[in-house]
Amino acid sequence: MRETPIRIGSHDIVVELAAGGMATTYLAHKRGDAFFARLVVIKRIHPWLLVDPKSGDMLREEARLGAAIQHPHVVHVEDVTNHDREVCLVMPYVESLSLGALLGAVRRAGERIPPAMTSRIMLDVLSGLHAAHDAKDLRGDPLEIVHRDVSPNNVLVGTDGRGRIIDFGIARAASRLCKTRSGDMRGTIAYMSPEQLRRRELDRRADVFAAGAVLYEALTGERLFEGRDEADILIGVLADEIPTVSRAIPDVGLEVDEVLARALCREREERFPTARAFAEALERALPPAPATDVAAFVERFGQSEFSRRRNAIRAFVDGQTIDVPALDDGHGSAASVEARSGKKRDTYRKWSAVLLVSISTAASGGMFFLPRNPSPNAYAQKMAVHLPTTNPAASSDPAEAPPGGSKSDSKPLAPLGSVVTATAPSSPRTPSTPVRRAAPIREKVDKRHSTELQENPYR
């Protein structure tokens, strides 16, 4: 059980949300002057990664790019704060499920996301991607951002019915502060474009390809490029025939097949030139459902998770100690989340009404949900894939799948070194200030949809 810090900068920690290979994220209560209060998400890099300066550089890059993209379908970085000489990101809290988690929940129920709802979600995501691709710096110069990791786990579907793109931690901009070494590729293999796998220079069309793979998966419930190991997946991306979806799904016409075929062209010159062009073609081929339908669908499949989190928030407000049921990790374990116990402080009484208003506002506009607690191997999967210059499939060395993940989840093709468990540093406390600890919360993971926290603003 890791110790959850009571405070990070000017933010009171409510509960730990997730711990991934690169960072831990917390739900936090931000207080300001004149009784201003709201809920935010804090992303804090793991202390043991601070020995590598590149880890901090990537977080700063995420902050820089995330702040430059202001769009309703992009989760932006609001602020950067320091905690024990560490850089932490502050982001809005949005009640949502990742698309990966939603797909897993829907599959376990023996259902699919209705095609019109999929269209609504993907139109939002493509709109956010286009905004990122067109983003400019303060001087008005194009940043030329390429996300490079568009995947179901980096798409949020909110209880407000909106789709959002997240996690620009490994995005590349023309003026990137943190340079990627030659031969390194960062992202999730099953959603990489052929040119990304071949280590060529990337532009926005690489994200168009990845979005096409996500659209296929959202429509069918099946990952487009599967395989026994990374080599199989690489071969699939580079050479496999793209199957049609119209035969399998009655509500999808041939026009959708044509849209997918163009988005997933191996030659980028033949793809949609922009995410906006992709969205326009998709909207014509598959008219979207209203956002209210998506909102009800997400609420239905995320009901237990949202209730669990809302209970944790209420416990924080009331200063109570409660047991928050953990998502089943397949081993019968449960996580207990302790809120501050004992005598309530006058400060909490004063802020309770304010925070409850904040909770209501977040519920109407969306709160932030993050995938939970992958193994440290998730960092290796997300952070680097080292490929030889010739025949990558033949020389790939399959990596072991993480707990709860599928064999086909992409992994690094070269070891990144061991990752050890560490305890987050805590500040001295007096006996009158009880320690709140939040156990790692694990989720039972669908074989094809690991709800991992990438180095997410989560990943």
Secondary structure by P-SEA (a helix, b strand, c coil): cbbbbcccccccccccccccccccccbbbbbbccbbbbbbbbbbccccccccaaaaaaaaaaaaaaaacccccccccccccccccbbbbbbbbbbcccaaaaaaaaaaacccccaaaaaaaaaaaaaaaaaaaacccccccccccccccccccccccccccbbbbccccccccccccccccccccccccccccccccccccccaaaaaaaaaaaaaaaaccccccccccaaaaaaaaccccccccccccccccaaaaaaaaaaaccccccccccaaaaaaaaaaacccccaaaaaaaaaaaaaaaaaaaaaaaaaaaacbbbbccccccccbbbbbbbcccccccaaaaaaaaaaaaaaaaaaaabbbbbbccccccccccccbbbbccccccccccccccccccccccccccccccbbbbbccccccccccbbbbbbccccccccccccccccccccc
